[in-house]
């Protein structure tokens, strides 16, 4: 199946359902960002350190797979030239809505995060990439494309899932039962039963993938990045796993192309 197309429509549906990651920021948040008072997330709860960004005034920032009217508008209000690239048209409409409402200049483009061929080499100073590579099967291409479109010494700020989240039977995990069921790397195209996959298609649930830490971290290094910052995060108490381990992490990577 064309899971990329399915996930695009599934996230359109998430917008209609009111998923928390589809709710635009307020005009008050935008105005505060214009005054220099802002903070955004790569993972569910922790604000990204401001020194990860450096001075963003006039910088070209790509919000990669980051639609929803949340991070892009704040960065634009803070003075950056923002392009939001996302697989979901409805998510992009969230950013367009905020831009029109608050007088922001934001460019939106629909596409697959693994293919940034619409952009020239070295087009951006910063890429902001919150937890979203769980929705594609191959993240090595994501890192390689990010490296290509970043300028030398450009920064890739990424959030991603700890793959331990995917080893458990997810239906039992929601009940607080830790039943190890799946291997990593994990793919809901392969790990779910035919009945479960049919349910995902019928209910327009996005398909997810659990990537190895080697692909997440070494993948960035192999693409020409040096990891310069790191933190962990969790669901803020909403997951049974939170009391045992952080299931999200974020990296600040700098493009240096060491030979």
C-alpha positions as CSV (number, residue, x, y, z in Angstrom):
1,X,0.0,0.0,0.0
2,X,1.0,3.6,-0.4
3,X,1.4,4.3,3.3
4,X,2.7,7.9,2.7
5,X,-0.5,8.8,1.0
6,X,-2.5,7.1,3.7
7,X,-0.6,9.0,6.4
8,X,-1.2,12.2,4.7
9,X,-4.9,11.6,4.7
10,X,-4.7,10.2,8.3
11,X,-3.1,13.4,9.5
12,X,-5.8,15.5,7.6
13,X,-8.2,13.5,9.8
14,X,-6.2,14.2,12.9
15,X,-6.7,17.9,12.3
16,X,-10.5,17.3,12.1
17,X,-10.3,15.3,15.3
18,X,-8.5,18.0,17.2
19,X,-5.2,16.2,17.8
20,X,-3.1,18.3,20.2
21,X,-0.4,18.7,17.5
22,X,-2.8,20.3,15.1
23,X,-4.0,23.1,17.3
24,X,-2.5,26.5,16.2
25,X,-0.8,28.9,18.6
26,X,-2.7,31.9,19.8
27,X,-2.3,35.5,18.6
28,X,-1.0,36.2,22.1
29,X,1.8,33.6,21.6
30,X,2.7,35.2,18.3
31,X,2.9,38.7,19.8
32,X,5.0,37.4,22.6
33,X,7.4,35.9,20.1
34,X,7.6,39.2,18.3
35,X,8.8,40.7,21.6
36,X,11.4,38.0,21.9
37,X,9.6,35.9,24.5
38,X,9.1,32.4,22.9
39,X,9.8,28.7,23.3
40,X,8.9,25.7,21.2
41,X,9.1,22.0,21.5
42,X,10.7,19.1,19.5
43,X,9.3,16.5,21.9
44,X,6.1,16.5,24.0
45,X,7.0,18.7,26.9
46,X,10.5,20.2,27.1
47,X,11.2,23.6,25.6
48,X,14.2,23.5,23.2
49,X,17.2,25.5,24.6
50,X,17.4,28.8,22.9
51,X,21.2,28.5,22.4
52,X,20.4,25.6,20.0
53,X,19.0,28.1,17.6
54,X,21.5,30.9,17.9
55,X,20.3,34.3,16.4
56,X,17.4,33.4,14.1
57,X,16.8,37.0,12.9
58,X,16.7,36.9,9.1
59,X,17.7,33.2,9.0
60,X,16.1,30.7,6.6
61,X,14.4,28.0,8.7
62,X,12.8,24.8,7.3
63,X,10.1,23.4,9.6
64,X,10.4,19.8,8.4
65,X,7.3,17.6,8.8
66,X,6.3,20.3,11.3
67,X,2.9,21.5,10.1
68,X,0.1,22.4,12.5
69,X,0.4,26.1,13.1
70,X,2.6,25.7,16.1
71,X,6.4,26.0,15.6
72,X,6.5,27.7,12.2
73,X,4.4,30.8,13.2
74,X,6.5,31.3,16.4
75,X,9.8,31.2,14.5
76,X,8.4,33.6,11.8
77,X,7.2,36.0,14.5
78,X,10.6,35.9,16.1
79,X,12.2,37.1,12.8
80,X,13.0,34.1,10.8
81,X,12.2,33.4,7.1
82,X,10.1,30.2,7.6
83,X,9.2,27.4,5.2
84,X,6.9,24.7,6.5
85,X,7.1,21.4,4.7
86,X,4.6,18.7,5.7
87,X,2.8,15.6,4.3
88,X,-0.6,16.8,5.3
89,X,-2.5,19.6,3.5
90,X,-4.7,20.2,6.5
91,X,-1.7,20.6,8.8
92,X,-0.2,23.2,6.4
93,X,-3.5,25.0,6.4
94,X,-3.1,25.5,10.1
95,X,0.1,27.4,9.4
96,X,-1.5,29.4,6.6
97,X,-4.4,30.3,9.0
98,X,-2.1,31.7,11.6
99,X,0.0,33.5,9.0
100,X,-3.1,35.2,7.6
101,X,-4.6,35.9,11.1
102,X,-1.4,37.5,12.5
103,X,0.3,39.0,9.4
104,X,3.2,36.5,9.2
105,X,5.1,35.5,6.1
106,X,5.2,31.7,6.0
107,X,5.8,29.6,2.9
108,X,4.0,26.1,3.0
109,X,4.9,23.1,0.8
110,X,3.4,19.6,0.8
111,X,5.7,16.7,0.5
112,X,7.4,13.6,1.8
113,X,10.2,14.4,4.4
114,X,12.5,11.8,2.7
115,X,12.5,13.8,-0.6
116,X,13.4,17.5,-0.4
117,X,14.3,17.8,-4.1
118,X,12.0,20.9,-4.3
119,X,14.8,22.8,-2.5
120,X,18.3,23.7,-3.8
121,X,21.5,22.6,-2.0
122,X,22.4,24.8,1.0
123,X,19.1,26.6,1.1
124,X,18.6,26.8,4.9
125,X,20.4,27.9,8.0
126,X,18.3,25.8,10.4
127,X,16.0,22.8,10.1
128,X,13.5,22.2,12.9
129,X,12.3,18.6,12.8
130,X,10.0,17.6,15.7
131,X,9.0,14.0,16.4
132,X,7.7,12.9,13.0
133,X,10.1,10.5,11.4
134,X,8.1,7.8,13.1
135,X,5.8,8.2,10.1
136,X,8.3,7.1,7.5
137,X,10.1,3.8,7.0
138,X,13.5,5.1,5.9
139,X,15.0,7.9,8.0
140,X,18.5,7.7,6.5
141,X,17.2,9.6,3.5
142,X,15.7,12.2,5.8
143,X,19.1,12.9,7.3
144,X,20.9,12.9,4.0
145,X,18.4,15.3,2.5
146,X,18.5,17.5,5.5
147,X,22.3,17.7,5.2
148,X,22.1,18.6,1.5
149,X,19.7,21.5,1.9
150,X,21.5,22.9,5.0
151,X,24.3,25.5,4.7
152,X,27.7,24.6,6.0
153,X,27.6,25.0,9.8
154,X,23.8,24.9,9.6
155,X,21.8,23.3,12.4
156,X,19.5,20.3,12.4
157,X,17.2,20.3,15.5
158,X,15.4,17.0,15.7
159,X,13.1,15.2,18.0
160,X,12.4,11.4,17.8
161,X,11.1,8.4,19.7
162,X,13.1,6.0,21.8
163,X,12.4,2.7,20.0
164,X,11.8,0.9,23.3
165,X,8.3,2.3,23.0
166,X,7.5,0.0,20.1
167,X,8.6,-3.3,21.6
168,X,5.3,-3.6,23.6
169,X,1.9,-4.7,22.6
170,X,0.4,-1.2,22.2
171,X,-3.2,-2.1,23.2
172,X,-2.0,-3.7,26.4
173,X,0.4,-0.9,27.1
174,X,-2.5,1.6,27.1
175,X,-3.8,-0.5,30.0
176,X,-0.4,-0.4,31.8
177,X,0.5,-4.0,30.9
178,X,4.0,-4.4,29.6
179,X,3.9,-7.3,27.2
180,X,7.0,-7.4,25.0
181,X,5.8,-8.3,21.5
182,X,7.8,-6.6,18.7
183,X,11.3,-6.4,17.5
184,X,13.2,-3.2,16.5
185,X,13.2,-1.9,13.8
186,X,9.4,-1.9,14.0
187,X,6.9,-1.4,11.2
188,X,3.2,-1.3,11.5
189,X,3.0,-2.4,7.9
190,X,4.6,-5.7,8.9
191,X,4.1,-6.1,12.7
192,X,0.4,-5.6,12.8
193,X,-2.1,-8.3,11.8
194,X,-4.1,-7.9,8.6
195,X,-7.1,-7.2,10.8
196,X,-5.3,-4.4,12.6
197,X,-4.0,-2.9,9.4
198,X,-7.5,-2.9,8.0
199,X,-8.6,-1.1,11.1
200,X,-5.9,1.6,10.6
201,X,-7.0,2.1,7.0
202,X,-10.7,2.3,7.9
203,X,-10.3,4.6,10.9
204,X,-7.5,6.7,9.1
205,X,-4.9,6.0,11.8
206,X,-1.4,7.0,10.8
207,X,1.0,4.0,10.4
208,X,4.2,4.3,12.6
209,X,7.7,3.0,12.4
210,X,10.2,2.4,15.3
211,X,13.7,3.1,14.1
212,X,17.0,1.9,15.7
213,X,19.0,4.4,17.7
214,X,21.8,3.6,15.3
215,X,19.7,5.0,12.4
216,X,18.6,7.9,14.5
217,X,22.0,9.1,15.8
218,X,24.6,7.4,13.7
219,X,22.4,8.2,10.7
220,X,22.9,11.9,11.4
221,X,26.6,11.5,11.9
222,X,27.0,9.6,8.6
223,X,25.1,12.4,6.9
224,X,27.8,14.9,7.9
225,X,26.6,16.1,11.3
226,X,28.2,16.5,14.6
227,X,25.9,16.1,17.6
228,X,26.3,19.2,19.7
229,X,23.3,19.0,22.0
230,X,21.0,16.3,23.5
231,X,18.1,15.9,25.9
232,X,15.5,13.3,26.8
233,X,11.7,13.8,27.4
234,X,8.6,11.8,28.0
235,X,4.8,12.1,27.6
236,X,4.5,14.2,30.8
237,X,2.9,11.4,32.7
238,X,0.4,10.4,30.0
239,X,2.2,7.1,29.2
240,X,2.6,4.1,31.5
241,X,6.3,4.1,30.4
242,X,6.9,7.6,31.8
243,X,7.5,6.3,35.3
244,X,10.3,4.0,34.1
245,X,12.1,5.7,31.1
246,X,12.1,8.7,28.9
247,X,10.7,7.7,25.5
248,X,11.7,10.7,23.5
249,X,15.0,12.4,22.8
250,X,16.2,15.5,20.9
251,X,19.5,16.4,19.2
252,X,21.1,19.6,18.0
253,X,23.3,18.6,15.1
254,X,25.7,20.8,13.2
255,X,26.6,20.2,9.5
256,X,30.4,20.0,9.4
257,X,31.1,17.3,6.8
258,X,34.2,15.7,8.5
259,X,36.2,13.7,6.0
